[in-house]
Amino acid sequence: MDQPLYEEGSPSVTGVDAAIVDDVSADEPWGVVERFAELERVSGTEDEATAMAYLRDRLDAFGVDHELFEPELYLSTPGGASIETDDGWASDTAKTVSFSADRTVEGDLVYVENDDEMDSIEAMLSVSLEGLPEDLSGTVVMSESIIPISAIGELSDRGAEAFVGIHPHEREPHEGIVTPVWGGAPPYDDRERIPDLPVANVSASEGRELREKAANGASVTVTTETTTGWQAAPLLLAKIPGEAAPGTDEFVLAHGHVDSWHVGVTDNATGDATLLELARVLNDHSEALRRDVWVAWWPGHSTGRYAGSTWFADEFAADLAERCVAHVNIDSPGVADATVYDERVKWMAAVHDVAANTIHDVSGKGTTKERPARAGDYSFNNLGIPGMSLQSSIPQSVRDERGYHPVGGSAGHADAWHLTTDTIEKADPDVLERDTEVYTLATARLSRADCPADPVRTIDRIAAVAEEYDGASEFDLGPVVDELDALREATVAFLDDADGYPAAADRLVKSLTRLNFVTEGAFEQDPAESRAPLPRLAPVERLPELGGDDARFLELQLQRARNDVVAELRRLRRSL
């Protein structure tokens, strides 16, 4: 490793924190990794059920209370795919994706250049269709992109026969999912958002060949096979009682997905192992916990767009809305050479102190924080529950040296994430132990803290965004800034007089989190598409680009959004 796992040689913690960290060992987690490295845990399969049975056996051995659910989820499992051109060329690497249409189509191959530099995972999820004809009937559109979720619907609407994505990996395209519907199954009124377009991906090397063929006017036949429908899948929930404050009914949720692409060692066998060790250690220290800790293993992450955690958010909506103070998403820990905490570390403002301090206290390392994307199993944004994901990373210098392209997980390991090569040598038991220490202590601190979430820091973060938006155009967002100032003053006074973490503070954090991350209702799910901070007001940044009626229409939209936000902030202030 280029860098040490611990800057000071070991964690710098004392008291109960030290006892919890000292009890974390790599022995049990690495046993999980070794067993799961033999299982292709696609949701709804026997291997996934075997993995859940293994976890249940270990929880029984630890004396941890748990329950197995078997929800029916709307899943889409990719099968075969083929791409053949009219001159006899055939792809050896073609893959389809979850929620691709299941059919064979023909068309003229049309290449559209992705203008982005493809230097981030966000860039790889988008494609500009500018320059293409409005009517794409009879064409198969191709571009560099992992999966351009936002473009798929437009391609279908414009009559394209299929989309072929050129992935950055030289040998094998990454597995993926194309639906924007969070949770896989849409509400009835949104059922048309399920994609109806064949999507196939090829490796970078084959993509270069296809670009040449497109330039020479090739036609192409694309076949994609998917099985989409309702499937029962196991969901495991363990509960650890917080015994230090028996009067509270609050809880912290630690979670991660058990299903995988192929054997998925770093995504997410290592996360499943961390969750099991976290449950074991915190159960042994339950007398020091103030709040209960719920530990969940989700199915349907990969083939259902986070279907398991979405089902849980629906099924346990009241408990989560009223009692869950924070959640910890555990995905892709323990990756070999993941020695730093930088662009993969994500948390919401309310849990900043626990996240940043825990990383420092365990590893001795500094960190940078990213805003959580609308991705992963952040299925609790609409409920307003603040979350964190403390994923370590392979240093950028090491990734550059190895020629890695950006990926969405596996600590940046581009030869592991969503590939057949995500096998056991990509993980490291020493890194896994350190990452498990971080996640276990962060969860324990959320359980033990007098104030697990900070509404003032949340207000400050939103105020900074509002001030930036206010300067982006002539549209006046001063009333929003003023209301945030008044809310901050009232919140500080309220907390000064409060004991512990009053219910009003929890409601405030959740309302502010919703304001900063979602547009839909509390018991709905925003689509799996990016959301700017303060999303209802974010379109103000487009105003200087518009003129005429478009500018007037947007001003009207913003006026109503401003009224709504100001009214919400006043309601929150008056509720304290």
HELIX and SHEET records of a PDB file:
HELIX    1   1 GLY A   15  ASP A   23  1                                   9    
HELIX    2   2 ASP A   27  PHE A   36  1                                  10    
HELIX    3   3 GLU A   46  PHE A   62  1                                  17    
HELIX    4   4 ILE A  121  MET A  124  1                                   4    
HELIX    5   5 ILE A  149  ASP A  157  1                                   9    
HELIX    6   6 TYR A  188  ARG A  193  5                                   6    
HELIX    7   7 ALA A  204  ALA A  215  1                                  12    
HELIX    8   8 VAL A  265  ALA A  269  3                                   5    
HELIX    9   9 THR A  270  ASP A  284  1                                  15    
HELIX   10  10 SER A  286  ALA A  288  5                                   3    
HELIX   11  11 ALA A  307  GLU A  315  1                                   9    
HELIX   12  12 ALA A  317  ARG A  323  1                                   7    
HELIX   13  13 ALA A  349  VAL A  351  5                                   3    
HELIX   14  14 HIS A  352  SER A  363  1                                  12    
HELIX   15  15 GLN A  396  ARG A  402  1                                   7    
HELIX   16  16 SER A  410  GLY A  412  5                                   3    
HELIX   17  17 ILE A  424  LYS A  426  5                                   3    
HELIX   18  18 PRO A  429  ARG A  448  1                                  20    
HELIX   19  19 PRO A  455  ASP A  470  1                                  16    
HELIX   20  20 GLY A  478  ASP A  497  1                                  20    
HELIX   21  21 ALA A  503  PHE A  517  1                                  15    
HELIX   22  22 ALA A  538  GLU A  545  5                                   8    
HELIX   23  23 GLY A  548  SER A  575  1                                  28    
SHEET    1   A 7 ASP A  65  PHE A  69  0                                        
SHEET    2   A 7 LEU A 235  ILE A 240 -1                                        
SHEET    3   A 7 ASP A 292  TRP A 298 -1                                        
SHEET    4   A 7 PHE A 251  HIS A 257  1                                        
SHEET    5   A 7 CYS A 324  ASN A 329  1                                        
SHEET    6   A 7 GLY A 387  LEU A 390  1                                        
SHEET    7   A 7 VAL A 345  TRP A 347 -1                                        
SHEET    1   B 7 GLU A  72  THR A  85  0                                        
SHEET    2   B 7 SER A 219  ALA A 232 -1                                        
SHEET    3   B 7 ARG A 103  TYR A 111 -1                                        
SHEET    4   B 7 THR A 139  GLU A 144  1                                        
SHEET    5   B 7 ALA A 162  ILE A 166  1                                        
SHEET    6   B 7 VAL A 199  VAL A 202  1                                        
SHEET    7   B 7 LYS A  95  THR A  96 -1                                        
END                                                                             
